[in-house]
C-alpha cells in the first residue's frame, strides 16, 4: 500500500490550531502523507476535500463541542457519497464519555488530551490496514 493519506481539518468555528499542527507533524514523521486543511471547515467542504485528495482517513481537530453538532452531518454526507473513509476525532475537550458517545455514532476512534502519539499512529494504521485506493 502507498503511504496512508490523512486529511487533518479543524471543524467549525474552532480556531485552536496548535494541536492539529502537532498531530500533522507527528503523522508525517510516522511516514504518513498529511493534507492539512486548517481552520473553519464544515462537513460539505471536508467531504469534497476528502474526495479530491483521495484520503484514507479524516482527522478532525476538536477543541470545542461543535463536533457533537457537525460529526453526524459529516458521517451522513460520507454515506450519501458512498465514501468509506473512517473519521477520527481528537482534541482537548474529548472526554472518555464523549469518546464513547461519538464512536457509537460511527466515528472510528476518538483521542482526548492524554492520548499517546503511538496510540494514535497505531490506530490509524489499524483502521487503514487492508484498504486499497
Residue, then its C-alpha position, 0 to 999 in steps of 0.5 A: x500500500x502507498x503511504x496512508x493519506x490523512x486529511x487533518x481539518x479543524x471543524x467549525x468555528x474552532x480556531x485552536x490550531x496548535x494541536x492539529x499542527x502537532x498531530x500533522x507533524x507527528x503523522x508525517x514523521x510516522x511516514x504518513x502523507x498529511x493534507x492539512x486543511x486548517x481552520x473553519x471547515x464544515x462537513x460539505x467542504x471536508x467531504x469534497x476535500x476528502x474526495x479530491x485528495x483521495x484520503x484514507x482517513x479524516x482527522x478532525x481537530x476538536x477543541x470545542x463541542x461543535x463536533x457533537x453538532x457537525x460529526x453526524x452531518x459529516x458521517x451522513x454526507x460520507x454515506x450519501x457519497x458512498x465514501x468509506x473513509x473512517x473519521x477520527x476525532x481528537x482534541x482537548x475537550x474529548x472526554x472518555x464519555x464523549x469518546x464513547x458517545x461519538x464512536x457509537x455514532x460511527x466515528x472510528x476512534x476518538x483521542x482526548x488530551x492524554x492520548x499517546x502519539x503511538x496510540x494514535x499512529x497505531x490506530x490509524x494504521x489499524x483502521x487503514x490496514x487492508x484498504x486499497x485506493 
